[in-house]
Amino acid sequence: MSNFQKIQSCIKETEIPTDTQNSFLVLITRVDDAELQPLADLCDAEPESLPDIVDLYIAKFDAMQKGDMGAWNEIMDRQSKLLA
């Protein structure tokens, strides 16, 4: 099973809204499967953190698309606190 498939399976078990799940999965299809290993490991170790991780990924993508460095820095601060 690929890392993407592990993440997809894990995310389907959460209460994350289906449209958000789909948006997240589309985002990570752009990532090389080997680079998804840490996220797949997190799914196994701490599946309860997945909703926060999904929110961060989507927020980062939105900030990047808009070129909003203020939002990007806020997201990175949230991520640091979450993963500490």
C-alpha positions in Angstrom: 0.0 0.0 0.0 1.4 3.4 -0.9 1.7 6.3 1.6 -1.0 8.1 -0.3 -3.4 5.1 0.1 -2.6 4.9 3.8 -3.4 8.5 4.3 -6.5 8.2 2.2 -7.7 5.3 4.2 -7.0 7.1 7.5 -8.7 10.3 6.4 -11.9 8.4 5.5 -12.1 7.3 9.1 -12.2 10.8 10.4 -15.1 13.2 10.9 -13.5 15.7 8.5 -16.2 16.8 6.0 -16.1 14.9 2.7 -15.4 18.0 0.6 -12.5 18.9 2.8 -11.2 15.4 2.6 -11.4 15.5 -1.2 -9.6 18.9 -1.3 -6.8 17.6 0.9 -6.4 14.4 -1.1 -6.2 16.4 -4.4 -3.5 18.6 -2.8 -1.3 15.7 -1.8 -1.6 13.9 -5.1 1.0 16.5 -6.2 3.5 15.3 -3.6 5.9 12.4 -4.3 4.7 9.3 -2.4 8.0 9.0 -0.5 7.6 12.5 0.8 4.2 11.5 2.3 5.9 9.0 4.6 5.9 11.3 7.7 2.2 12.0 7.2 1.4 8.3 6.8 3.4 7.6 10.0 1.5 10.3 11.8 -1.8 8.7 10.7 -0.7 5.5 12.3 0.7 7.1 15.5 -1.7 9.9 16.1 -4.8 9.7 13.9 -6.6 12.2 16.1 -4.3 14.9 14.9 -5.2 14.5 11.3 -8.0 17.1 11.3 -5.6 19.8 12.4 -3.0 18.6 9.9 -5.5 18.7 7.1 -6.6 22.3 8.1 -2.9 23.4 8.1 -2.2 21.9 4.6 -5.2 23.6 3.1 -4.5 26.9 4.8 -0.9 26.8 3.6 -2.0 26.1 0.1 -4.5 29.0 0.2 -1.9 31.4 1.6 0.6 30.3 -1.0 -1.9 30.8 -3.8 -2.7 34.3 -2.5 0.9 35.2 -1.7 -0.2 36.1 1.8 3.0 36.0 3.8 1.3 37.2 7.0 -1.2 34.3 6.8 1.7 31.9 5.9 3.7 33.0 9.1 0.6 32.5 11.3 0.0 29.0 9.8 3.7 28.1 10.4 3.4 29.3 14.0 0.2 27.1 14.5 2.0 24.2 12.9 5.0 24.6 15.2 2.8 24.6 18.3 0.8 21.6 17.0 3.9 19.5 16.3 5.8 20.5 19.4 
